[in-house]
Amino acid sequence: MAGVVDKLCWITLLDKINAIITCHSHFVADGDIRLRDGNTQYQGRVEIYHNGEWRRVCDEGWGINDAKVACRQLGFEGAHTAYINYNPRGPGSFWLSNLNCAGTEGRLSSCTSRGWGTISSYCAVGDNDDAGVVCKSPGDGAVRLVNTSSPYEGRVEVYYAGEWGRVCEYNWGLNDAKVVCKQLGLAGAHTSFRDWNPRGTGKYWLFNVNCAGTESNITQCTHGVVGVYNSNCRQSYYDDAGVICYGDGDGALRLINTSNAYEGRLEIFYSGRWGRVCDYGWDLTSADVACKQLGFTGAHTHVFNKTPRGTGLFWIQNLNCHGGEARLADCSHGGVGVVSSSSCSQSSSDDAGVLCKGPNDGEIRLIGPSQYFGRVEIFYAGGWGRVCKYVWSMNDAKVACRQLGFSGALNYWTNWTPRGTSRVVLDQLNCAGTESRLDACTHGWIGYPSESSCSATSAVDAGVACEAPGDGQLRLVDGNGYNSGRVEIKFAGVWKRICDWGWGSNDAAVVCRQLGYSGYVRSAAGWNPRGSGSYWLQRVGCMGTESNLTDCTHGGVGAYTSSYCGLDRYDDAGVYCQGYLPGVTPPNTTTTTPNTQTTRTTVAFQRGPRCYTCSGTSSCGELQTRFTYNTYITCSYGYVCHIKATAYRNYALDFGSSTIAYSYSRGCRDRSFCTNREFLASTCTGTGASRVCRECCTSDYCNSGTLDTSQATTTDRGFSSKCAWFNIFFLLIFVFAWN
């Protein structure tokens, strides 16, 4: 039968939107074939021309040798795939079935078959029993990465039969990814991905790819039949294979969100972009490798939940470095881009951070009144920071003073005021006391102290007083200028007050001896005017024989109790010393210099009796408590011992009844203030709760006993020695007048 002219058109897809339609008219002869219902000229359902009519070819017995002949007849190099049950099926009836080509024939009609129009019963007109082919085309086996903003990563697509198609993730592994990356001209693969998101939308060309990793092209790997896949490769699911290939600059690190060059949130570079490092599995060894890669000598701290958090994707998690790696990327990890959403949530602060070592780290300084006394600061991350008082102890203070070059520590402080204003960088120090530097002691995480115990907005600073030249020196201030005054002592280069809690004559004796006086007169409490600032000593307990006040027992240098040693109260210790220091001229000493001779007259020093100063109790022999004191003082010349009992109403527990009780006070009193009756016996004034009884005496410790409070009330408060002389004078006048 004569041939006819047939017009053949096919579509070449450029991308998801654009395509090229190509048509070709040619003379059709009996036995010619054509491909229908395919996306390109290289694929489709096979139809054959016979007796002036195009009809279907049944897939009964259809195989790859038949497909090779068909593709060769169409002018292509060969066949990838012989399809059965081609979808969509063709219309009309079949010309051939049960084809059995050797593969070398030039035309499909030359192969053995049942013959024209003799069709197997398996070839139903209404079923998808069509034979189809995927023929070889130029560019077959090319790969590309799609759905990505980087040329180094993405979903893998492969080119066959003039069309890009998906690669199924079934059995997809790192060796397969290596071949794809190598085929793309990249050095290798970091990661093979399954379930790539976003998924592809077209057909799958390959599944069950199994590369050794050494192939140069994915077509050299074993795989399923091109265009044939199983139920593991669903077109509407995320069953796509993906890769992350090596890129330029991979593994580079940087620190961000920081005010200095030594610390921050860690980011790592892969696939042409920066990404976050997850803190899952993050440890100090990994941080040390990261800091060394950044050019530092190592890491002080590995930081979890670094804030502010990053906003991009996480590149790596579960790092496990051994410490000898040159780069963080050389450490084992969970895979580039492979992270657990439960441990590394992009919306959470799951970022890893570091604080790296820098020059001068661990140096310390004191901020305070002197170089020996102050709040401790330590240098890290290029700046000075505070040391928290959390578990700060005397051993820590000893090490701090040793590091500063001082001989030792006097005491340590917590809650130093005024507090520092910089960040708190160190806490939980636990020194043995023998270390040479504070940073050699065990401690908490540098730069990241306990938030509950070391708040940057609270007075949580550690302080120290170090030993200094001149420690223990004394001076008298606010006195008469030559042998009395308020006592101040010098420690750590600073003069401070001594509290009068427990202050007594033995303490005064040592003070006067240390200052160079010939003796002491008495101790004094509540000195006025008071000192300013805090106290160096309280509860001084001298035996009286010591050479220096620092040889006496006391409550500790710098330790004082505010209830007894108030900063704004008159709680200062004072002394009255005996004699004068060399070169000091007292006010009652006169010096005349007629010509070349000097006449000096000095008033001899005299003292009064020694008197008890116990208070609150009826007798100085009673047991004393923290509220009552059993001490004595030496009175100045012209003073005598004095005892006073003041009545008060003592109520029963139910306040239904009361009795009159007496509170005692003892000490020295100016002799002129005592009446003759008070020298002779107890003298009382007032009644009831207003009653006051007094007695004066002149011998040592004569005021230790109790008073007779039953004496009759008297108003004679003026019978003094002056009154006695007036009476004698009046009597003499009377005698002369009588004579």
C-alpha positions in Angstrom: 0.0 0.0 0.0 1.3 3.4 -0.8 2.7 5.5 2.0 1.3 8.8 3.4 2.6 11.9 4.9 2.5 11.9 8.7 3.1 14.9 11.0 4.9 14.0 14.3 5.2 16.5 17.1 6.8 16.3 20.5 7.3 18.5 23.5 10.7 19.3 25.1 10.2 20.6 28.7 12.6 23.4 29.6 11.3 23.8 33.2 8.0 23.6 35.0 6.6 26.5 33.0 8.3 26.6 29.7 8.5 24.0 26.9 9.3 23.7 23.2 6.9 21.9 20.8 8.7 20.4 17.8 6.9 19.0 14.8 8.2 17.0 11.9 6.4 15.9 8.8 7.7 12.8 7.0 6.6 10.1 4.5 5.0 7.1 6.4 5.6 3.6 5.1 4.1 0.3 6.2 5.7 -0.9 9.4 6.8 2.6 10.6 6.4 3.3 14.3 5.8 6.4 16.4 5.7 7.3 20.1 2.5 8.8 21.7 1.6 10.2 25.1 5.1 10.9 26.2 6.6 14.1 27.5 9.4 14.1 24.9 10.2 12.5 21.5 12.3 9.9 23.3 9.6 8.3 25.4 6.0 7.2 25.0 3.5 4.5 24.0 4.5 2.6 20.8 2.2 2.7 17.7 2.8 0.9 14.4 1.6 1.8 10.9 0.1 -1.0 8.7 -2.4 -1.1 5.9 -3.0 2.7 6.1 -3.8 2.7 9.8 -1.9 3.5 13.0 -2.7 1.0 15.8 -1.4 0.0 19.2 1.4 -2.5 20.1 0.4 -4.9 22.9 2.8 -5.4 25.8 2.3 -9.2 25.9 5.9 -10.5 25.6 7.3 -7.0 25.3 10.9 -6.7 26.5 14.1 -4.6 26.4 15.2 -6.2 23.1 11.9 -5.1 21.5 12.4 -1.6 22.9 16.0 -1.4 21.5 14.7 -2.3 18.1 11.9 0.3 18.4 14.3 3.0 19.5 16.8 2.1 16.8 14.0 2.3 14.2 13.1 5.8 15.5 16.7 6.9 15.0 17.9 6.9 18.6 21.0 5.2 20.0 19.1 2.6 22.1 16.6 2.0 24.8 16.7 2.4 28.6 13.4 0.9 29.4 10.7 -1.3 27.9 7.4 -0.3 29.5 4.3 -2.5 29.9 0.9 -1.3 30.9 1.7 2.1 29.6 -0.4 4.9 31.0 -2.3 6.5 29.5 -3.5 3.6 27.3 -4.0 4.1 23.6 -7.3 4.2 21.8 -8.6 1.5 19.3 -7.2 -1.9 18.6 -3.8 -3.6 18.4 -1.7 -4.5 15.3 0.9 -6.6 17.0 1.4 -8.7 20.1 3.9 -11.3 21.4 6.8 -9.5 19.7 10.1 -11.4 20.2 13.0 -9.4 18.8 16.6 -10.5 19.0 17.6 -6.8 19.4 19.6 -6.6 16.2 16.7 -6.0 13.8 16.3 -2.8 11.9 12.6 -2.5 12.2 10.0 -3.7 14.7 7.9 -5.4 12.0 10.9 -7.6 11.2 10.7 -9.3 14.6 8.7 -12.4 15.1 5.1 -12.0 16.4 1.6 -13.5 16.1 1.2 -11.5 12.9 -0.7 -8.5 11.8 -4.0 -8.3 13.7 -3.6 -11.6 15.4 -3.7 -10.5 19.0 -3.3 -12.4 22.3 -6.4 -12.6 24.4 -4.4 -10.8 27.1 -4.5 -7.6 25.0 -7.8 -6.1 25.8 -8.8 -3.1 23.9 -10.1 -1.4 27.1 -7.1 -2.1 29.3 -3.7 -0.5 29.7 -1.9 -3.2 27.8 0.2 -0.9 25.6 3.9 -1.3 25.1 6.1 1.7 25.8 9.8 2.8 25.6 12.3 5.2 27.1 14.9 5.7 24.4 18.4 7.0 24.9 18.9 10.7 24.2 21.8 13.2 24.3 22.6 14.2 27.9 21.2 11.2 29.5 22.4 10.7 33.1 23.1 14.4 33.8 22.3 15.5 37.3 21.3 18.8 38.9 20.3 20.1 42.3 17.0 22.0 42.7 14.9 23.6 45.4 17.9 25.4 47.0 19.5 28.8 47.3 23.0 27.2 47.2 24.8 25.5 44.3 26.2 23.0 46.8 22.9 21.4 48.1 19.5 20.4 47.1 17.1 17.8 45.8 18.7 15.5 43.1 17.2 15.3 39.7 18.5 13.2 36.8 18.1 13.7 33.0 16.7 11.0 30.8 14.9 10.9 27.5 15.0 14.7 27.2 13.4 15.3 30.6 14.5 16.0 34.2 13.0 13.6 36.7 13.3 12.8 40.4 15.6 10.4 42.2 13.8 8.3 44.8 15.4 8.1 48.3 15.0 4.3 48.5 18.4 3.0 49.6 19.9 6.4 49.0 23.3 6.8 50.9 26.5 8.8 51.3 28.3 6.9 48.5 25.5 7.8 46.1 25.7 11.4 47.2 29.5 11.4 46.6 29.0 10.3 43.0 26.4 13.0 42.4 28.7 15.7 43.9 31.7 14.5 42.0 29.6 14.5 38.8 28.6 18.1 39.5 32.3 19.0 39.7 32.5 19.3 43.4 35.0 17.7 45.7 32.7 15.4 47.5 29.6 15.1 49.7 29.0 15.9 53.3 25.6 14.4 53.6 23.0 12.3 51.7 19.5 13.3 52.5 16.2 11.5 52.4 12.7 13.0 52.5 14.0 16.3 51.0 11.7 19.2 51.6 10.3 20.7 49.4 9.6 17.6 47.4 9.6 17.2 43.6 6.4 17.1 41.6 7.3 15.1 38.5 8.1 11.5 37.8 10.9 9.4 39.3 13.6 8.4 36.8 15.7 6.4 39.3 15.3 4.4 42.5 17.4 1.9 44.4 20.6 3.6 43.4 23.6 1.7 44.8 27.0 3.4 44.1 30.4 2.2 45.3 31.4 5.9 45.6 34.2 5.7 43.0 32.0 6.1 40.0 32.2 9.4 38.0 28.6 9.3 36.8 25.4 8.1 38.5 24.6 6.1 35.4 27.6 3.9 36.2 26.0 2.9 39.5 23.6 0.0 39.8 20.0 1.1 40.0 16.5 0.1 39.1 15.2 0.4 35.6 15.0 4.0 34.3 11.5 5.3 34.9 10.4 2.2 36.8 10.0 2.4 40.6 8.1 0.7 43.4 5.6 1.9 46.1 8.4 3.3 48.2 8.6 6.2 45.7 5.3 8.0 45.9 4.9 11.0 43.7 2.8 12.9 46.2 5.2 12.3 49.1 8.6 13.6 50.3 10.5 10.6 48.9 13.2 12.6 47.1 16.9 12.1 47.5 19.1 15.1 48.3 22.7 16.0 48.9 25.0 18.6 50.6 28.2 18.8 48.6 31.6 20.2 49.5 31.8 23.9 48.9 34.4 26.6 49.0 35.2 27.7 52.6 33.4 24.8 54.2 34.0 24.4 57.9 35.0 28.0 58.6 33.9 29.4 62.0 32.8 32.8 63.3 31.6 34.3 66.6 28.6 36.6 66.6 26.3 38.4 69.0 29.2 39.5 71.3 30.8 42.6 72.6 34.3 41.3 72.4 36.4 39.1 70.1 36.8 36.2 72.5 33.3 34.9 72.9 29.9 34.5 71.3 27.5 32.3 69.5 29.3 29.9 67.2 28.4 29.6 63.5 29.9 27.3 60.9 30.1 27.7 57.1 28.8 25.0 54.8 27.3 25.0 51.3 28.0 28.6 50.7 26.2 30.0 53.8 26.6 30.4 57.5 24.6 28.1 59.9 24.2 27.5 63.6 26.0 24.9 65.7 23.6 23.0 68.0 24.5 22.6 71.7 23.4 19.0 71.8 26.5 17.1 72.8 28.5 20.3 73.1 31.5 20.0 75.5 34.7 21.8 76.5 36.9 19.6 74.3 34.9 20.6 71.2 34.9 24.3 72.3 38.7 24.1 72.7 39.0 22.9 69.1 36.7 25.7 67.9 38.8 28.4 69.7 42.1 27.1 68.4 40.6 27.1 64.9 39.6 30.7 65.5 43.2 31.6 66.4 43.1 31.5 70.2 45.1 29.2 72.4 42.0 27.3 73.7 38.7 27.6 75.4 37.7 28.6 78.9 34.0 27.8 78.6 31.6 25.8 76.4 28.3 27.6 76.5 24.8 26.1 76.2 21.6 27.9 75.1 23.6 30.9 73.9 21.4 34.0 73.7 20.4 35.9 71.6 19.8 32.8 69.6 20.5 32.4 65.9 17.7 32.6 63.3 19.0 30.3 60.5 19.3 26.6 60.2 21.5 24.3 62.2 24.4 22.8 60.3 25.7 20.3 62.9 24.9 18.7 66.2 26.4 16.0 68.5 30.0 17.0 68.0 32.5 14.7 69.5 36.1 16.0 69.3 39.1 14.3 70.8 41.1 17.6 71.1 43.7 17.1 68.5 41.6 18.1 65.5 42.7 21.2 63.6 39.1 22.2 62.7 35.7 21.6 64.2 34.6 20.1 60.9 37.2 17.3 61.4 35.4 16.1 64.6 32.8 13.4 64.4 29.2 14.7 64.4 25.7 13.8 63.4 26.2 14.9 59.7 26.1 18.3 58.1 22.6 19.5 58.0 21.3 16.5 59.9 19.9 17.7 63.2 17.2 16.5 65.6 14.3 18.9 65.8 13.6 17.9 69.4 17.2 18.8 70.5 18.0 21.6 68.0 14.8 23.5 67.4 15.3 26.5 65.1 12.9 28.5 67.2 14.7 27.8 70.5 18.0 29.0 72.0 19.8 25.7 71.3 22.9 27.4 70.1 26.5 26.4 71.1 28.8 29.2 72.2 32.4 29.6 73.5 34.5 31.9 75.6 38.0 31.6 74.3 41.3 32.2 76.0 43.1 35.6 75.5 46.2 37.4 76.7 46.4 38.4 80.3 43.5 36.2 81.3 43.3 35.5 85.0 45.1 38.7 86.1 43.4 40.3 89.1 43.2 43.7 90.7 41.6 45.3 93.8 39.1 48.2 93.5 38.9 49.9 96.8 40.5 52.4 99.3 44.0 51.1 98.8 46.1 48.7 96.7 45.8 46.1 99.6 42.1 46.4 100.2 39.1 46.2 97.9 36.7 44.4 95.6 38.3 41.7 93.5 38.2 41.9 89.7 39.6 39.4 87.3 40.5 39.8 83.6 38.9 37.6 80.9 37.8 38.0 77.3 39.7 41.3 76.9 38.1 43.1 79.9 37.8 43.3 83.7 35.0 41.5 85.3 33.7 40.9 88.8 34.3 37.9 91.1 31.2 36.6 92.8 31.1 36.0 96.6 29.4 32.7 96.0 31.4 30.2 98.3 34.2 32.9 98.6 36.4 32.0 101.5 39.6 32.8 103.4 41.6 30.3 101.3 40.5 32.2 98.2 41.5 35.5 99.7 45.0 34.1 100.5 45.5 33.0 96.9 44.3 36.4 95.7 46.7 38.3 97.9 49.6 36.0 96.9 48.9 36.6 93.3 49.0 40.3 93.9 52.4 40.0 95.4 51.4 40.5 99.1 52.5 38.4 102.0 49.1 37.1 103.0 45.4 37.9 103.6 43.9 39.5 106.7 40.3 38.7 105.9 37.8 38.2 103.1 34.5 40.0 102.3 31.2 39.1 100.7 28.6 41.5 99.4 31.2 44.2 99.0 29.8 47.7 98.6 29.7 49.7 96.5 29.2 46.8 94.1 30.9 46.6 90.7 29.0 47.5 87.6 30.6 45.2 85.0 29.6 41.6 84.3 30.3 38.9 86.8 32.8 36.5 85.2 33.8 34.1 88.0 32.1 32.3 90.9 32.3 29.1 93.0 36.0 29.5 93.7 37.4 26.7 95.9 41.0 27.3 96.6 43.2 25.0 98.8 45.1 28.2 99.8 48.4 27.1 98.3 47.8 28.0 94.7 49.8 30.8 93.1 46.9 32.3 91.1 43.2 32.5 91.5 42.5 30.9 88.2 44.4 27.8 89.2 41.7 27.0 91.8 38.6 25.1 90.9 35.8 27.4 90.0 32.5 27.7 88.1 32.2 28.4 84.4 34.2 31.5 83.4 31.9 34.2 82.1 28.7 32.3 83.0 28.2 32.3 86.8 25.1 31.1 88.8 22.3 33.5 87.9 20.5 33.0 91.2 23.6 33.6 93.4 25.6 36.0 91.3 23.2 38.6 89.8 25.0 41.3 87.9 22.6 43.9 89.4 23.2 42.9 93.1 26.0 43.4 95.6 27.6 40.0 95.1 31.2 41.1 94.9 34.0 39.3 96.7 36.5 41.4 98.5 39.8 41.0 100.4 42.1 42.8 102.8 45.8 41.8 102.2 48.7 42.2 104.6 50.5 45.5 104.1 53.5 47.3 105.6 52.4 49.1 108.8 49.6 46.7 109.7 48.5 47.2 113.3 49.8 50.7 113.7 47.7 52.8 116.1 46.8 56.5 116.5 44.6 58.6 118.7 42.2 61.1 117.1 39.6 63.5 118.3 41.2 63.7 121.8 43.2 66.3 123.8 46.0 66.1 121.3 48.6 64.5 123.5 47.5 61.5 125.6 43.8 60.8 125.0 41.5 60.1 122.1 39.5 57.7 119.9 41.7 54.7 118.9 42.2 54.0 115.2 44.2 51.1 113.8 45.8 50.7 110.4 45.3 47.6 108.2 45.8 47.1 104.5 46.9 50.6 104.1 43.7 52.1 105.6 43.0 53.6 109.0 39.7 52.5 110.6 37.8 52.5 113.9 37.9 50.1 116.8 34.6 49.1 118.2 34.0 49.5 122.0 32.2 46.2 122.3 34.2 44.4 125.0 36.6 47.3 125.4 38.3 47.5 128.8 41.3 48.6 130.8 43.6 45.8 129.7 43.0 46.8 126.1 43.7 50.5 127.0 46.9 49.4 128.8 48.2 47.7 125.6 47.2 50.6 123.4 49.1 53.1 125.6 52.1 50.8 125.8 52.2 50.4 122.0 51.9 54.1 121.5 54.9 54.7 123.8 53.2 56.2 126.8 54.4 55.4 130.3 51.1 53.9 131.3 47.4 54.2 131.0 44.7 56.0 133.0 41.5 54.3 131.8 39.6 53.0 128.8 36.7 54.9 127.3 33.6 53.7 125.4 31.2 55.6 123.2 33.8 58.2 122.3 32.5 61.5 121.1 33.0 62.7 118.4 32.6 59.3 116.8 34.5 58.0 113.9 33.2 57.6 110.3 33.2 54.5 108.2 33.5 50.9 109.3 35.5 49.1 111.9 38.7 47.1 111.7 38.3 45.4 115.2 35.7 44.5 117.7 35.7 42.4 120.9 39.3 43.1 121.6 40.4 40.9 124.5 43.9 41.8 125.8 45.5 40.3 128.9 47.2 43.6 129.5 50.8 42.4 129.0 50.9 42.4 125.2 53.2 44.7 123.3 50.8 45.3 120.4 47.1 45.3 120.1 47.3 42.8 117.3 48.7 40.3 119.8 45.4 40.4 121.6 42.4 38.3 120.7 39.7 39.9 118.7 36.8 39.2 116.4 38.8 39.2 113.2 40.2 42.0 111.1 37.3 43.8 109.4 34.6 41.7 111.1 32.1 43.6 113.2 28.5 43.2 114.4 26.3 46.1 113.4 24.1 45.7 116.4 27.0 46.6 118.7 29.2 48.5 116.3 27.0 50.8 114.4 28.5 52.9 111.6 26.4 55.9 112.6 26.6 55.4 116.4 29.0 56.4 119.1 30.5 52.9 119.5 34.2 53.9 119.2 36.8 52.7 121.7 39.0 55.4 123.3 41.8 55.7 125.9 43.3 58.0 128.4 47.1 57.4 128.6 49.6 58.3 131.3 52.4 60.7 130.5 53.3 62.3 127.2 55.1 61.3 124.1 58.6 62.6 123.4 58.5 66.1 121.8 54.9 66.7 122.9 54.3 69.7 125.2 51.1 69.4 127.3 49.0 72.5 127.9 49.8 72.7 131.6 53.5 72.7 131.0 55.3 76.1 130.8 58.7 76.8 129.4 60.7 80.1 129.8 63.9 80.9 128.2 65.7 83.9 129.9 68.9 84.5 128.0 70.5 81.1 127.5 69.0 79.2 130.5 65.8 77.3 130.3 63.5 76.7 133.3 60.9 73.9 132.8 58.1 73.1 135.3 56.1 70.0 134.8 53.0 69.0 136.9 53.3 65.5 138.3 50.8 63.1 136.9 48.3 61.7 139.4 45.4 59.3 138.9 42.2 58.5 140.7 41.0 55.1 142.0 40.2 52.1 139.9 36.5 51.5 139.7 34.1 48.8 138.4 32.1 49.7 135.3 29.8 46.7 135.3 26.2 47.6 134.5 22.7 46.2 134.7 23.4 43.8 137.7 23.1 44.4 141.4 26.6 43.2 142.0 29.8 43.0 139.9 30.4 39.6 141.2 27.3 38.2 139.4 27.5 36.2 136.1 27.8 38.7 133.2 26.0 38.2 129.9 26.3 39.7 126.4 24.2 42.6 127.7 26.1 43.3 130.9 29.9 43.9 131.2 32.2 43.3 134.2 35.2 45.5 133.6 36.9 48.3 135.4 38.5 51.6 134.5 41.1 53.9 136.1 39.6 57.3 137.0 41.3 60.5 136.2 42.7 62.6 139.0 39.8 64.4 140.8 37.4 61.6 140.1 36.0 59.0 142.5 34.1 55.7 142.2 30.4 55.9 141.8 27.5 53.5 142.1 23.9 54.4 141.1 20.7 52.3 141.5 17.7 53.5 139.4 14.2 52.1 140.2 11.9 50.7 137.6 8.6 48.8 137.6 8.9 45.1 137.0 5.6 43.7 135.7 4.4 40.1 136.0 3.8 38.1 132.9 0.1 38.9 132.9 0.7 42.6 133.6 -1.7 42.2 136.5 0.8 43.1 139.2 4.3 44.7 139.5 7.2 45.2 141.9 9.9 47.8 142.1 13.3 46.6 140.9 16.6 48.4 140.5 19.1 48.7 137.6 22.7 49.5 138.5 25.4 51.5 136.8 29.0 52.0 138.0 32.0 54.1 137.0 34.0 57.3 137.7 32.4 60.6 138.7 33.8 64.1 139.3 34.4 64.4 143.1 32.6 67.8 143.2 29.4 66.2 142.1 29.2 63.9 145.1 27.6 65.1 148.4 28.9 64.4 151.8 26.0 62.0 152.4 26.9 60.1 149.3 30.4 59.6 150.6 29.1 58.4 153.9 26.3 56.0 152.8 23.6 55.4 150.2 21.5 58.5 149.5 18.2 58.2 147.8 15.8 60.7 146.2 12.3 60.2 144.9 9.8 57.4 145.5 8.4 54.4 143.7 9.6 53.9 140.1 11.2 57.4 140.3 13.5 56.5 143.1 17.3 56.9 142.5 20.0 56.0 145.1 23.7 57.0 144.9 26.9 56.4 146.7 30.5 57.7 146.1 33.7 56.2 147.4 37.5 56.7 146.9 39.3 53.4 147.2 40.0 51.0 144.4 37.0 48.8 143.4 34.9 50.2 146.2 31.8 50.4 144.0 31.2 46.7 143.5 28.4 46.1 146.0 24.7 46.9 146.3 23.0 49.9 147.7 20.6 50.2 150.6 17.6 51.5 148.7 15.5 51.8 151.9 17.1 55.1 153.0 14.8 58.0 153.7 14.4 60.4 150.9 16.5 63.6 151.1 16.7 66.7 149.0 20.2 67.6 150.4 22.1 67.6 147.2 24.2 70.7 148.1 26.2 69.7 151.2 29.5 69.6 149.6 32.9 70.6 150.9 32.1 74.2 149.8 29.0 74.2 152.1 31.1 72.9 155.0 33.7 75.8 154.7 30.8 78.2 154.6 29.4 76.9 157.8 32.8 77.1 159.5 33.2 80.7 158.4 29.8 81.6 159.8 30.6 79.9 163.1 33.9 81.9 163.5 32.0 85.2 162.9 29.5 84.2 165.6 32.3 83.4 168.1 34.1 86.7 167.6 30.8 88.6 167.9 30.0 86.8 171.2 33.3 87.8 172.6 
